[in-house]
Amino acid sequence: MGKEAFNRNRDLVQKSLSLHPQKRMVKVFVWSVVLYGSETWTLQKEDVRRHEAFKMWIWRRMMK
């Protein structure tokens, strides 16, 4: 779901904006989808590892 949210808004996130607006757009458009309901999750090591990998995937795509 998170990758779909990022790909839907890829044009906004990867434009030649400065880094601060790009970060804000990722927080609004992508993290809200990824972290929906996360307050109730019981995180295990595998979940934390996948979350960190997804976070790095987002930042790499954003920075080209």
Secondary structure, DSSP 8 states (H G I E B T S, - for coil): -HHHHHHHTHHHHSSS--HHHHHHHHIIIIIHHHTTTGGG----HHHHHHHHHHHHHHHHHHH-
